[in-house]
Amino acid sequence: MAVHSSEPEHIAISKAKGITIDWKDGHRSEYGLRYLRDHCPCASCTGAHGTPPAASPFEMYKPALKITAVEPAGSYALQISWNDGHRSGIYSYDHLRSICPCAECKEMGTDSISRV
């Protein structure tokens, strides 16, 4: 399996559409909002506290998902705040590269997190 760079060259953020990262190895990853939110690596979302993620009691109404803020977390990650109130997910560049949704990466099996 090829080794991929998890060092970003350029990061473009659209609070209404998602995040695009151009990696130093020339690869481009485009992450839509729902994909990013569904792949949140925090303990609450992954069930690492021993309890599965809680479902909202208001599933009939979901406002359009948006990013409210993105802050660097050191030199290794992005911390994303969402309009649903969630803000504890720190998306390391290694994590973002491993979940790249492009066809090439899916073929190579780099999507190491699978969620419904």
N, C-alpha and C positions, 0 to 999 in steps of 0.2 A: 504494500500500500504506500502511496506517495505521501510524503510529509508536506503539510501545508503551513504557510505562514499564518500566524494568528496576531500579526502586527499590522494594524491598519495604516494605510497611506493617507486616506481621506474618508471622512464620515459626513454624510449628508442626512439631515434630520428633517422630516416633515411631520409635524404634530398630528396631521389629519390622515397621512398615508403610511408612514413607517420610516424605516432607516435603511440607507444604502451604504455599504462599506466597500471601498476599494482597498484590497489587501496589498501588501508590499510585493507579493509574488505574482501580481497581475490579475488575480481572481476578483470578481465582483459578486457580492452577496446582497440581495434585496429582501428585506424582511417586512412583510405587511403587519399592520397593527395587531390583528387577531392572532397571527402566528407568533409574534413576540409575546403577547400576553399569555397565550396558551403554553409557551415554553419558558415561563418565568422560573428561574432556578431557586427561588427562595424556599426556605423550609416549610412555610405555610402552604405554598402551592404544590410542592412535591410530596407533601405528607411526611416529611422527615421528623415531625414531632410525634409521630405515631398515630395521627388522626388524618383521615382523608380530607382534602380541601372541601370546605363547606360550600354548598350550593346556595345561591341567593333565594330567599323566599319570594322574590318578585321576578321570577323568570319571564313572566309575560311582558314586562316592560324593561327593556335594556336601552339606555341612551347610546347613541353612536359612540364607539370607543375612540378615545383620543389620548394622546400623550400630553400631559400638562407641563412637564419639565424633563430635561435630560441633563445630568451632571456627570462630570468625570469622577470616577472612584479611583484615586491614585492615577497611575499610568497604565493600569491593567484592565479597566472595566468602565462600564457606563451604568449609572443608577437611573432608572426610568420611573417617573411618577405618572400615574394614570388617572383619568377622570372618574374612575370607579372608586377612588380613594386608596388604591394599592400603591405603595411606594417602597417596599422593602426588597424588591428584586435588584440584585447587583449582577449585571450581565457581563461576565468576564469576556475578554476578546477570545479566549480559548473556547468558551461556551458558545459564543456567537458563531465562531468558525465551525464548530462541530455540529451546529444545527442548521447550517446553510441549506436553504430550501431549493436550490437550483437543481436541475435535472442531472447535471454532471456529478454533484456531490451525493445526491440520492442514489445514483448508480453505484458509486464507490462505497456506499454504506456509511457515510460520515454523520448521518443524523442519528446520534446516539441516544436521543430521548424520543420516545414515542408516547404520545398522549392522544386521547380521543377528543 
